[in-house]
Structures are given as C-alpha cells and as structure tokens.
Amino acid sequence: MTAQKPEWRVQEKLNDLRVLRTKRLEQTDHLAVSDRTMSDEMKQWRQKLRDLPQDYTTEAEYDLLLKKDEDKNSATYDQLTHSVWSKPWA
C-alpha cells in the first residue's frame, strides 16, 4: 500500500507554481501594452503560463515543473529545468 501525501502538500506545490507563474507574467507585462507589438512566441509562452494550473494537475507533474538543476558545476544550478519556464526572446 502506497502512502499518499497530505492534500496540503499538493496544494502547497500548486501555490508555488502559481507564484512562479505570476512572477514570470509580471516580468513580461510591459510587453503587453497597446503601443508595443508582442511576438507570437511571447504570446504563446504567456498563454502556456496562464494555462499551467489546468494543464498540469497531478503532484508528479507539479514536481516536474518545480524541479531545479542540482549540478553545482552547471551555469543553471538551482534554476528551474522544465522548458515551460524558458522565456522566449521578446
């Protein structure tokens, strides 16, 4: 029998994802003003971020999204590794 993690842990991970998502969206909000033209890639990336809570619904998916680079010799050490976090050029 596999022990399930308490529901609050799953909710905590979802909340972490929402905070990270909101931060990424806020970092690119200046591109969404009416006097700027946002690239299609940026529009698609921002939409993917907004869709995270509905597209990723399991704890295993949350873990993949929250996984960080653990190689201390890497230039991306301690950064999120999932491709959804990689911002396209504006």
C-alpha positions as CSV (number, residue, x, y, z in Angstrom):
1,M,0.0,0.0,0.0
2,T,1.4,3.4,-1.0
3,A,1.1,6.2,1.4
4,Q,-0.5,9.3,0.0
5,K,0.9,12.7,0.8
6,P,-1.4,15.0,2.6
7,E,-3.5,17.2,0.4
8,W,-2.0,20.3,1.8
9,R,1.4,19.4,0.3
10,V,-0.1,19.1,-3.1
11,Q,-1.9,22.4,-2.6
12,E,1.4,24.0,-1.5
13,K,3.1,22.9,-4.7
14,L,0.3,24.3,-6.8
15,N,0.6,27.5,-4.9
16,D,4.3,27.6,-5.5
17,L,3.6,27.1,-9.2
18,R,1.1,30.0,-9.3
19,V,3.6,32.3,-7.6
20,L,6.3,31.4,-10.1
21,R,3.9,31.8,-13.0
22,T,2.7,35.2,-11.8
23,K,6.2,36.4,-11.3
24,R,7.1,35.4,-14.9
25,L,4.0,37.0,-16.3
26,E,4.7,40.2,-14.4
27,Q,8.2,40.3,-15.7
28,T,6.8,40.5,-19.3
29,D,3.7,42.6,-18.7
30,H,5.4,45.6,-20.1
31,L,5.4,43.8,-23.5
32,A,1.6,43.6,-23.4
33,V,0.9,47.3,-23.6
34,S,-1.0,48.7,-26.6
35,D,1.9,50.6,-28.1
36,R,4.1,47.5,-28.3
37,T,3.9,44.5,-30.6
38,M,4.5,41.3,-28.8
39,S,5.9,38.4,-30.7
40,D,3.8,35.3,-31.3
41,E,6.3,33.2,-29.4
42,M,5.9,35.5,-26.4
43,K,2.1,35.4,-26.6
44,Q,2.2,31.6,-26.7
45,W,4.6,31.4,-23.8
46,R,2.5,33.7,-21.7
47,Q,-0.6,31.7,-22.5
48,K,1.2,28.5,-21.5
49,L,2.0,30.0,-18.2
50,R,-1.6,31.1,-17.7
51,D,-2.8,27.6,-18.5
52,L,-0.4,25.8,-16.1
53,P,-3.0,25.1,-13.4
54,Q,-5.4,23.5,-15.8
55,D,-2.8,21.7,-18.0
56,Y,-0.8,20.2,-15.1
57,T,-3.0,18.6,-12.4
58,T,-1.1,15.9,-10.7
59,E,1.6,16.0,-8.0
60,A,4.1,14.2,-10.3
61,E,3.5,17.0,-12.9
62,Y,4.0,19.7,-10.2
63,D,7.2,18.0,-9.2
64,L,8.5,18.1,-12.8
65,L,7.6,21.8,-13.1
66,L,9.3,22.6,-9.8
67,K,12.5,20.5,-10.4
68,K,15.7,22.5,-10.2
69,D,19.1,21.9,-11.7
70,E,21.1,20.1,-8.9
71,D,24.5,20.2,-10.7
72,K,26.6,22.6,-8.7
73,N,29.0,22.9,-11.6
74,S,26.3,24.0,-14.0
75,A,25.7,27.5,-15.0
76,T,22.0,26.8,-14.4
77,Y,22.5,25.4,-10.9
78,D,19.4,25.8,-8.7
79,Q,17.3,27.1,-11.6
80,L,14.0,25.5,-12.8
81,T,14.6,23.0,-15.5
82,H,11.2,22.5,-17.2
83,S,11.0,24.1,-20.6
84,V,7.8,25.9,-19.8
85,W,9.9,28.4,-17.7
86,S,12.2,29.3,-20.5
87,K,11.2,32.7,-21.7
88,P,11.4,33.3,-25.5
89,W,13.1,36.5,-26.7
90,A,10.7,39.4,-26.7
